[in-house]
Amino acid sequence: QIALAGQTWMAFRETEEEISQVFTKYDANKDGKISKDELKNVLMELNEGIAPLPAEVDFVMDSADVLGDQSLGKGEFMYAISIWYTLEEAKVTQSECCTI
């Protein structure tokens, strides 16, 4: 478990700067938080220009908004990105398992 924790920390450190740059890019009003509308734009970029479904944006926001203030600080934002990729991976896995 210590090795896994170390790998997770290293992965976080390697992507922290990139995620921080994305946060700054999409924090349109520069209030230090990502709103639901701003999150939608982030997810669209991560989804190769395809707009996420409103339910997906709601799910990611509701899951990552630990403080419950309807916005995401940097820590919550990093969590939101992780949730998005997990959601997308689950969709891929589900579609692969059911293809004939």
N, C-alpha and C positions, 0 to 999 in steps of 0.2 A: 504494500500500500504506500510505503514511503516513496518508492520509485514512481508510482503513478502520480502521486502528489507533486513530485519534482517535475515530471513531464508536463503536467497540467500548468504548473507555474511558469515553466519555460515557454509553453505555447502562448500563455497570456502575455508574458513579457514581449514576445516576438510580435504580437499583433496589437499591443496596447497603443503604440504610436499611430499606426494606421487607423485604428478605430477612433482614436482621439481626433485625427484629421477629418474623418467622415462626420463626426459629431459637430465639429466646428463649421464644416461646410453646410450642414443642414440645419443648424441652429439659426434660422433666418432672422429672428428678431434679437439674437445675441443676448438672450436672457439666461444662458447657462443651462437650459433645459430643452428637451425635445418634446414638442406637442404631438398630438395624434396626427395632425395634418403633416407635420414635418416627418414623423415616423413613416407615414404612407409613402412619402417621396424617397426616403432611405430604402425602404423595402422594394420599391419599384426599381431602384438602381441595382440592388442586390439580385433582383429577379430579371435581370437583363432587359429592362425597359418595359416589362409587362406589369401592369398595375395589379397589386394584390387585391384579393377580395376584401370588402369591408369587414367581414367576419374574421378574416385572418389578421387584419390590422387591430381589430378589437381584442382578439385573443392574445396577440403579442403584447399590446399595451397593458391589458388587464393582468397578464401573467408577470410582466417585468416591473410594473409600477408598485414597488414595494411600499413606498411612502403613501400611496393612495391619493396623490395630488393631481392625477390626470396629466402628468408629464414625467419625463425621464431625465434624471441627472446622469452624469457620465457612467457611474457604476451600474445603474439600472439600464442604461443604453447598451452597455457591453452584454448584460444579461439578455436584453431583447434580441440582440444579434444572434446570440447562442440559441435562443428559443426559435428564431426564424429558421436558422439552418437545420435545427432538429425537426421542425415542422416540415420543411422541404424534403429532408431525407426520408421522413416517414411516408410522404406522398410518393416518392420514387420507389421505395421498398414495397409499398402497397400495390403500386401499378405493376411492378415487376413480378410480384407473386401471383398476380391474377391474369397475366397475359398467356395466351395460348399460341 
